[in-house]
Amino acid sequence: MFSGDVPGQHLTVLSRVWDFVRKETGLGKDARLYDLRHSFASVGAGGGLSLPIIGRLLGHTQSRTTERYAHLSDDPVREAAEKITTVITGKGKGAAVVPLRGERS
């Protein structure tokens, strides 16, 4: 993302760059770099990107690290059912999802 002081090497200390980014974007002094990474992952997951792809983009070496972002959808089962129904019916949001016994709608 940001080149370092040594040609061909990445930046290892981000504090000066992060201070500049926060100031220029109006994020405020409390914004953390982690928040930006989480937002990046959230947008990717919300856009339908797979967690392995998001993990590669974030430089994760362990899939379990990226799996922490799996909670991003309020109801991933409902979302999956709506996507499948939309494809099958070829209509808008699809048919209503009927909850199984004991599940809330």
NUDOVO-545055 format. One record per atom (N, C-alpha, C): x, y, z; residue in one letter. Coordinates in steps of 0.001 Angstrom, whole numbers, m for minus. Atoms other than C-alpha are relative to their C-alpha. Layout:
<pts>
+---------+---------+---------+------+
:      xx :      yy :      zz : type :
+---------+---------+---------+------+
:       X :       Y :       Z :    a :
...
+---------+---------+---------+------+
</pts>
This chain:
<pts>
+---------+---------+---------+------+
:      xx :      yy :      zz : type :
+---------+---------+---------+------+
:     808 :   m1191 :       0 :    m :
:       0 :       0 :       0 :    m :
:     857 :    1263 :       0 :    m :
:    m860 :   m1168 :    m121 :    f :
:    2654 :    2491 :    1042 :    f :
:    1451 :    m451 :    m131 :    f :
:   m1402 :     370 :     152 :    s :
:    6241 :    2331 :    m113 :    s :
:     799 :     500 :    1197 :    s :
:    m844 :    m369 :   m1124 :    g :
:    8947 :    2472 :    2515 :    g :
:    1121 :     925 :    m428 :    g :
:   m1145 :    m863 :     285 :    d :
:   12091 :    4553 :    2734 :    d :
:    1044 :    m710 :    m854 :    d :
:    m949 :     795 :     777 :    v :
:   14100 :    1719 :    1168 :    v :
:    m703 :    m444 :   m1284 :    v :
:     643 :     374 :    1264 :    p :
:   13289 :    1258 :   m2551 :    p :
:    m279 :   m1505 :     m75 :    p :
:     395 :    1391 :     151 :    g :
:   11383 :   m1986 :   m3186 :    g :
:    m489 :    m662 :    1274 :    g :
:     476 :     569 :   m1255 :    q :
:   10431 :   m2489 :     450 :    q :
:   m1219 :     774 :     491 :    q :
:    1203 :    m644 :    m512 :    h :
:    7130 :   m1792 :    2136 :    h :
:     292 :     750 :    1297 :    h :
:     m98 :    m798 :   m1217 :    l :
:    6601 :     615 :    4993 :    l :
:    m263 :    m895 :    1203 :    l :
:     184 :     847 :   m1181 :    t :
:    6984 :   m1051 :    8391 :    t :
:    m571 :     763 :    1196 :    t :
:     560 :    m826 :   m1075 :    v :
:    6033 :    1846 :   10706 :    v :
:   m1017 :     928 :    m636 :    v :
:    1074 :    m734 :     668 :    l :
:    2676 :    3319 :    9771 :    l :
:    m494 :    1239 :     732 :    l :
:     581 :   m1072 :    m815 :    s :
:    2122 :    5920 :   12480 :    s :
:     m43 :    1343 :    m723 :    s :
:     m16 :   m1303 :     693 :    r :
:    3162 :    8951 :   10396 :    r :
:    m999 :       9 :   m1163 :    r :
:     944 :      95 :    1126 :    v :
:    1207 :    7790 :    7334 :    v :
:   m1434 :     m37 :     512 :    v :
:    1355 :     115 :    m540 :    w :
:   m1829 :    6849 :    9443 :    w :
:    m476 :    1336 :     559 :    w :
:     368 :   m1339 :    m479 :    d :
:   m1800 :   10277 :   11131 :    d :
:    m422 :     885 :   m1167 :    d :
:     314 :    m788 :    1193 :    f :
:   m1790 :   11886 :    7678 :    f :
:   m1352 :    m425 :    m586 :    f :
:    1257 :     513 :     563 :    v :
:   m4628 :    9650 :    6393 :    v :
:   m1182 :     438 :     850 :    v :
:    1097 :    m410 :    m888 :    r :
:   m6801 :   10345 :    9442 :    r :
:    m303 :    1486 :    m143 :    r :
:     200 :   m1445 :     111 :    k :
:   m6260 :   14097 :    9126 :    k :
:    m655 :     355 :   m1333 :    k :
:     493 :    m344 :    1338 :    e :
:   m6899 :   14233 :    5369 :    e :
:   m1414 :    m508 :    m263 :    e :
:    1319 :     581 :     247 :    t :
:  m10015 :   12057 :    5495 :    t :
:   m1025 :     382 :    1051 :    t :
:     930 :    m394 :   m1055 :    g :
:  m11521 :   13498 :    8670 :    g :
:    m436 :   m1159 :     882 :    g :
:     367 :    1159 :    m812 :    l :
:  m11525 :   10122 :   10416 :    l :
:      42 :     283 :    1492 :    l :
:    m117 :    m308 :   m1422 :    g :
:  m10568 :   11655 :   13741 :    g :
:    1135 :    m773 :     642 :    g :
:   m1168 :     579 :    m664 :    k :
:   m7818 :   10786 :   16174 :    k :
:    m260 :   m1373 :     600 :    k :
:     308 :    1293 :    m614 :    d :
:   m9663 :    7764 :   17610 :    d :
:     m65 :   m1141 :   m1016 :    d :
:      78 :    1044 :    1022 :    a :
:   m9820 :    5893 :   14283 :    a :
:    1279 :    m826 :      10 :    a :
:   m1153 :     897 :     m14 :    r :
:   m7559 :    2852 :   14286 :    r :
:     180 :    m623 :   m1375 :    r :
:    m281 :     670 :    1265 :    l :
:   m5881 :    1207 :   11328 :    l :
:    m777 :   m1306 :     m74 :    l :
:     795 :    1222 :     m53 :    y :
:   m7597 :   m1999 :   12432 :    y :
:   m1428 :     260 :    m477 :    y :
:    1364 :    m330 :     428 :    d :
:  m10951 :    m253 :   11892 :    d :
:     m88 :      70 :   m1520 :    d :
:     m31 :     m85 :    1451 :    l :
:   m9989 :     465 :    8293 :    l :
:      81 :   m1394 :    m617 :    l :
:    m111 :    1370 :     506 :    r :
:   m8954 :   m3171 :    7733 :    r :
:   m1319 :    m743 :     162 :    r :
:    1279 :     671 :    m234 :    h :
:  m12213 :   m4393 :    9260 :    h :
:   m1051 :     508 :    m974 :    h :
:     943 :    m562 :     973 :    s :
:  m14217 :   m2016 :    7074 :    s :
:     267 :    m553 :   m1393 :    s :
:    m390 :     575 :    1294 :    f :
:  m12298 :   m3266 :    4025 :    f :
:    m561 :   m1414 :    m130 :    f :
:     508 :    1371 :       7 :    a :
:  m13180 :   m6856 :    4940 :    a :
:   m1524 :     m21 :     m31 :    a :
:    1459 :     m63 :     m44 :    s :
:  m16788 :   m5916 :    5688 :    s :
:    m588 :     307 :   m1366 :    s :
:     483 :    m369 :    1334 :    v :
:  m17278 :   m4272 :    2314 :    v :
:     194 :   m1165 :    m964 :    v :
:    m252 :    1148 :     868 :    g :
:  m15680 :   m7244 :     566 :    g :
:    m978 :   m1130 :     246 :    g :
:     935 :    1080 :    m338 :    a :
:  m17803 :   m9801 :    2416 :    a :
:   m1426 :     378 :    m381 :    a :
:    1337 :    m456 :     366 :    g :
:  m20935 :   m7708 :    1917 :    g :
:    m214 :       8 :   m1506 :    g :
:      71 :      17 :    1454 :    g :
:  m20133 :   m7596 :   m1785 :    g :
:      93 :   m1394 :    m588 :    g :
:      18 :    1372 :     475 :    g :
:  m20034 :  m11370 :   m1979 :    g :
:    1367 :    m633 :    m217 :    g :
:   m1319 :     606 :     145 :    l :
:  m16263 :  m11920 :   m1957 :    l :
:     172 :   m1112 :    1031 :    l :
:    m210 :    1110 :    m916 :    s :
:  m15163 :  m15174 :    m372 :    s :
:    1016 :     390 :    1071 :    s :
:    m937 :    m284 :   m1083 :    l :
:  m13327 :  m15152 :    2928 :    l :
:    1442 :    m351 :    m369 :    l :
:   m1395 :     243 :     409 :    p :
:  m10227 :  m16819 :    1394 :    p :
:     578 :    1137 :    m849 :    p :
:    m473 :   m1117 :     830 :    i :
:   m9978 :  m13995 :   m1164 :    i :
:     252 :    1225 :     875 :    i :
:    m172 :   m1140 :    m905 :    i :
:  m10472 :  m11337 :    1514 :    i :
:    1259 :    m200 :     833 :    i :
:   m1189 :     310 :    m785 :    g :
:   m7819 :  m13061 :    3618 :    g :
:    1286 :     250 :    m773 :    g :
:   m1193 :    m255 :     823 :    r :
:   m5328 :  m12951 :     760 :    r :
:     231 :    1483 :    m177 :    r :
:    m133 :   m1447 :     168 :    l :
:   m6044 :   m9268 :     188 :    l :
:     531 :     675 :    1259 :    l :
:    m449 :    m575 :   m1276 :    l :
:   m5443 :   m8553 :    3871 :    l :
:    1344 :    m553 :     448 :    l :
:   m1288 :     568 :    m360 :    g :
:   m2292 :  m10666 :    3959 :    g :
:     m63 :   m1003 :    1139 :    g :
:     115 :     999 :   m1051 :    h :
:   m3657 :  m13222 :    6391 :    h :
:     656 :   m1296 :    m448 :    h :
:    m604 :    1295 :     314 :    t :
:   m1649 :  m16435 :    6516 :    t :
:    m830 :   m1145 :     545 :    t :
:     864 :    1018 :    m592 :    q :
:   m4221 :  m18315 :    8592 :    q :
:   m1454 :     299 :    m343 :    q :
:    1406 :    m217 :     361 :    s :
:   m7798 :  m18803 :    7392 :    s :
:    m842 :     352 :    1211 :    s :
:     774 :    m293 :   m1209 :    r :
:   m9026 :  m18641 :   10991 :    r :
:      m8 :    1496 :     311 :    r :
:     m46 :   m1448 :    m218 :    t :
:   m7946 :  m15003 :   11142 :    t :
:   m1117 :     669 :    m786 :    t :
:    1026 :    m596 :     859 :    t :
:  m10241 :  m14136 :    8251 :    t :
:   m1389 :    m454 :     419 :    t :
:    1311 :     522 :    m399 :    e :
:  m13066 :  m16305 :    9613 :    e :
:    m670 :     875 :    1050 :    e :
:     592 :    m926 :    m983 :    r :
:  m13552 :  m13696 :   12337 :    r :
:    m956 :     989 :    m667 :    r :
:     862 :    m912 :     730 :    y :
:  m15217 :  m11616 :    9625 :    y :
:   m1282 :    m663 :    m477 :    y :
:    1177 :     739 :     463 :    a :
:  m17870 :  m14287 :    8985 :    a :
:   m1289 :     501 :     636 :    a :
:    1183 :    m503 :    m703 :    h :
:  m20268 :  m12525 :   11379 :    h :
:    m600 :    1230 :    m670 :    h :
:     359 :   m1295 :     569 :    l :
:  m20704 :   m9601 :    9005 :    l :
:   m1458 :     114 :    m428 :    l :
:    1406 :     m47 :     384 :    s :
:  m24170 :  m10531 :    7815 :    s :
:    m849 :    m271 :    1235 :    s :
:     873 :     216 :   m1151 :    d :
:  m26965 :  m10251 :   10381 :    d :
:    m592 :   m1398 :      m9 :    d :
:     588 :    1328 :     113 :    d :
:  m28509 :  m13466 :    9095 :    d :
:     506 :    m638 :   m1290 :    d :
:    m584 :     548 :    1221 :    p :
:  m26249 :  m15282 :    6636 :    p :
:    m832 :   m1104 :    m627 :    p :
:     838 :    1068 :     553 :    v :
:  m28665 :  m18213 :    6258 :    v :
:   m1139 :     604 :    m815 :    v :
:    1087 :    m666 :     732 :    r :
:  m31522 :  m15917 :    5257 :    r :
:     543 :     641 :   m1279 :    r :
:    m597 :    m644 :    1165 :    e :
:  m29241 :  m13982 :    2922 :    e :
:     310 :   m1027 :   m1091 :    e :
:    m314 :    1056 :     971 :    a :
:  m28061 :  m17203 :    1246 :    a :
:   m1270 :    m527 :    m651 :    a :
:    1269 :     508 :     537 :    a :
:  m31632 :  m18467 :     858 :    a :
:    m617 :     993 :    m981 :    a :
:     548 :   m1011 :     900 :    e :
:  m32726 :  m15168 :    m702 :    e :
:     764 :      50 :   m1315 :    e :
:    m795 :      m6 :    1227 :    k :
:  m29853 :  m15250 :   m3191 :    k :
:    m351 :   m1195 :    m883 :    k :
:     332 :    1205 :     756 :    i :
:  m30640 :  m18817 :   m4221 :    i :
:   m1405 :     107 :    m586 :    i :
:    1379 :    m154 :     469 :    t :
:  m34359 :  m18084 :   m4468 :    t :
:     m77 :     989 :   m1155 :    t :
:     m17 :    m996 :    1065 :    t :
:  m33670 :  m15026 :   m6613 :    t :
:     460 :    m608 :   m1314 :    t :
:    m496 :     641 :    1221 :    v :
:  m31686 :  m17095 :   m9075 :    v :
:   m1031 :    m984 :    m546 :    v :
:     967 :    1016 :     443 :    i :
:  m34262 :  m19904 :   m9187 :    i :
:   m1249 :     639 :    m578 :    i :
:    1240 :    m620 :     457 :    t :
:  m37281 :  m17623 :   m9562 :    t :
:     225 :    1095 :   m1019 :    t :
:    m292 :   m1101 :     912 :    g :
:  m35549 :  m14887 :  m11512 :    g :
:    m705 :    1281 :     386 :    g :
:     742 :   m1170 :    m469 :    k :
:  m37400 :  m12317 :   m9410 :    k :
:     725 :     698 :    1139 :    k :
:    m475 :    m861 :   m1085 :    g :
:  m36341 :   m9457 :   m7140 :    g :
:     695 :    m656 :    1164 :    g :
:    m596 :     533 :   m1211 :    k :
:  m35606 :  m10532 :   m3566 :    k :
:    m341 :   m1470 :     204 :    k :
:     356 :    1409 :    m147 :    g :
:  m37182 :  m13972 :   m4021 :    g :
:   m1193 :    m179 :     912 :    g :
:    1146 :     344 :    m834 :    a :
:  m39853 :  m15735 :   m2070 :    a :
:     364 :     150 :    1473 :    a :
:    m219 :    m116 :   m1439 :    a :
:  m40304 :  m15456 :    1662 :    a :
:     718 :   m1242 :     517 :    a :
:    m699 :    1101 :    m642 :    v :
:  m38038 :  m17592 :    3803 :    v :
:    m830 :    m431 :    1188 :    v :
:     803 :     526 :   m1102 :    v :
:  m40001 :  m19827 :    6160 :    v :
:     961 :    m583 :    1025 :    v :
:    m925 :     505 :   m1023 :    p :
:  m38158 :  m20404 :    9444 :    p :
:    m325 :   m1430 :     391 :    p :
:     191 :    1349 :    m510 :    l :
:  m37646 :  m23933 :   10691 :    l :
:    m561 :      69 :    1408 :    l :
:     570 :      52 :   m1336 :    r :
:  m39349 :  m25002 :   13885 :    r :
:    1052 :     407 :    1028 :    r :
:    m906 :    m450 :   m1035 :    g :
:  m37735 :  m23249 :   16851 :    g :
:     873 :    1173 :    m392 :    g :
:    m797 :   m1142 :     436 :    e :
:  m36053 :  m20535 :   14742 :    e :
:    m882 :    1221 :    m102 :    e :
:     736 :   m1266 :     144 :    r :
:  m37067 :  m16914 :   14746 :    r :
:      88 :     475 :   m1431 :    r :
:     m29 :    m566 :    1350 :    s :
:  m37971 :  m15171 :   11519 :    s :
:     575 :    1366 :       6 :    s :
+---------+---------+---------+------+
</pts>
